[in-house]
């Protein structure tokens, strides 16, 4: 990662990572964000004011600052403001909500759904439907993408989001969407000029009849294309394919025997990079233990975070960006 990142802590739980360029702006709002220096061997952190004790207060305070940043044109990420929020969660539950465009500024874990629409064609074999995103999309405009994808917004469940996005993006009718099959998750870390993206995608497979053609209904897709699996693999590594959807397609091709240990020399590494243990990034906890125990816990968390930041994350990012998968 570029430069040092500090844990973002809410209600005693680390929920994100904040880069130095964001910290410089947060320092202007000490009533909301406490930027703490290292103390007694503990890691320096960015903490949301612990006086904000409930979900609504935290959400309102953070949104106020983010809207100021947006008005000032402070961060490129906020140009994609959606008025659609993601929950910021810890292991104990949701702590606040944040506009989805801003979560990358705080390295907050993002969750989404992706549907692999495929056809068992009688002459072409296994084929996969891809969509081309609208040129007016705020993110990845004009890029090729998986058939259906969408973020997990506040108030929506995983399967609920998959069904909603399938209807909006591809007009998949109820008698077909009932065949949706859960296929696990992929997780990866991606860094761009907009910020930090620790993403987990809930993956679904959907076998479609040969005569079905997706049709967009929300204006966010300009084209669909059905490609044989091997051509789809080539498309994934072209510059006009959405980077963060590559792992989902690769996972599908592995599970359906297109990518195998026999034709991919780095097969086991690829498998691991499709399932980066993102939870290992968020190990900092404020504690009420004795000074020595607290120092030991904080030091262990710091070491674990540094190790992962210098190995798995960069490897996953480089593999995705450079097409080594």
Beta strands, then each sheet from edge to edge (+ up, - down):
strand 1: 5-10
strand 2: 13-19
strand 3: 33-36
strand 4: 45-48
strand 5: 85-90
strand 6: 93-99
strand 7: 110-121
strand 8: 125-133
strand 9: 144-146
strand 10: 148-151
strand 11: 181-192
strand 12: 195-207
strand 13: 221-228
sheet 1: 2+ 1- 4- 3+
sheet 2: 5+ 6-
sheet 3: 9+ 8- 7+ 10-
sheet 4: 9+ 8- 7+ 12+ 11-
sheet 5: 9+ 8- 13+
end
